[in-house]
Amino acid sequence: MPEAAPGCDEFDPNAKTLEQARAAILETCQALTATEEVSLEEALGRTLAEAVHARIDVPPAAVSAMDGYALRTEDAREDTTLELIGTSAAGHPWEGEVGPGQCVRILTGAVVPDGAEVVIMQEQVHVTEDGHGIRLLKGRFAPRHNIREAGSDTAANTPLYAPGQVFGAAEVGVLATQGISRIPVLRRPRVAFFSTGDELVPLGQPLGPGQIHDSNRHTLRALLRSCPVEALDYGVIRDTEEEVREALTRAGEEADLIITTGGVSVGDADHVTRVLQASGQIGFWKLAIKPGRPLAFGRFGRAHFFGLPGNPVAVMTTFALLARPALLALAGRSADAPRTIRARLEEDLHKTPGRKDFQRGLLRAEGDDWSVRPVRGQNSHQLRAMSEANAYIVLPRESDGARAGEQVEVLPFAEIFPESFG
């Protein structure tokens, strides 16, 4: 039987801690195994599904590291005059062999001709008046000076990347040097999300009595852009059990994970709760954190389910702390707990024991240390305060607050709200 919905008590001793909820979620949300092949142009941010080995040496031949002159080591002596017999340019190698007393003009990236063992930079030679030779202004160069050997970047047949590698710009570039145009990657998790509420009005339309604009869905869409997922926006679902059931049924067939906002408490219009109880599976309902107590986690159809709270700050907080790690795990990414730092509190903070608090704060450097102060507007409906803050001040569950001057735990937003993938 599904677990009962939460009651109206604010501090339930049976509510899961953040750590318990995170562990339960990550145990359930295992990496997807389905794969697909994408072009190199589509590889950025994707997770590799199979090992990749180098096909060729890079560079494929010994090449010059700079513009200069290629010659034999024995001729690399100060005041030596050498005959200039040709030019080797990138893409246009000189085909002959450099003999004693000879040199070849060579440009950066050009193949070093046979017989040449050293490249002297052009600033260290003087071209003869007739242009048919050079005189060395400096000598004593070690063999292979200014030469990039074949395979010095990557040798053929060596392992490049193992399964699970996330592709950034450098990885894309490395595969391009190998001439690899397509790679096998894990399929992106599909995330269906929607808002519920008859009071929600689309952007650009005037508000009627008791109505508000649908901000949660737009916030969620922005948050999902920083995750390696395919987002399926179902829009606003009206407060009827039939429409909610229809949306969840569709999402349970199309998506790997469903995110809703609002409708997971015990009100008359909380139809998400009733549909989940009747047709879904509920792992837990309540968290011992603030903001974000009424959070539902479970399954609907074949999809994992997150029912986030309705207040916008609680939406962002619970998404960052719990939904985002689940999405990273499904995508085969590391979902390690975010790193926190210690900072000196600039103002007193108060809280009621019973839940771990995440109060919005402004973190700033203070010499080699950090200080933090709360921003104005700590209620879970005050979204503007999130845009003015850059960190959470984390107060322990049984704490009654903290005093100015104390060291407190701080979670920088950069740890949990990364930039969008675009």
C-alpha angles and dihedrals in degrees: 000000000000117000115261120262119256122275125223096269109120099211111037111185088211094057113117120253117236090254093051092048093048092050092049092048095048091047089056100040104070123177116276114249100200112111138196136184119244135182119255088251088062096043100090109115094005125127118239115240101191136031117268124209130193114264099193142017115269111237090027092211138014107285138182119264092209147003110289144090129308117216145145118286092236090060094051095103130127115266092012113144117214134190114246106223106170151329131262115200132178107281091008109073122188106247102205133081125259110234132192112302092015136107139184126220105239132189129209111286094013121133114263107240123238113277095026115114104171139033118216115203114244093243089065097059138063118220113225119246093253091051093232098105148020136227118215115235092192135029146188101075120169119239114275091021110169092001123127107211124225109272093011089131098034129356120215116263095017118131113263108177135000126217110284095040111142111219119235129169093280093052091049089051093050092054090048090057087056093051091242109153103174133035136186113246138174114267112255115251111255113230120195115197137175143160125238127210141097089224093065118106125189119249115272094031123105119253122245127203111308094004132127135185118264101253101153095066092051090047090051092049090053092048092049091054088070091056129078093245143113107242121214110195111203094180124218118341116204123238099264125112091227095055093044091050091048092051094046092047091052092046091047088059100040105035141058092212134019125207123191130173122217129357097082099105127079103270125127091255096045094110094156088069094052095045091050092049091050102039110010141058121252121205098181140338110197137055128195093227136100123249101026112041100142101061122144122204125182141091138294118189107323094331133093111240133219118184103191123196120267100239111093099230089050088050092055094042098049092041092054096043100040117003096049094052088050091053092048090051092050089051092053093252131134111271099188118161111269118260120251131198136205120248138174112256113232098195137028116268126200132198140158115251116248106070136051106250126219104194119184114248145171111239120199138173116257105189106292091343138060136244130192137193131187119253122229114268114046098169116113093242093056100095095164090070088063090061090050094048129071101189147024119245102218116212119188122251098252095038121114091204139285135269130235111271095029123120111247136183114259129191110203114220089230088071095058107019104053123176119280121269086227 
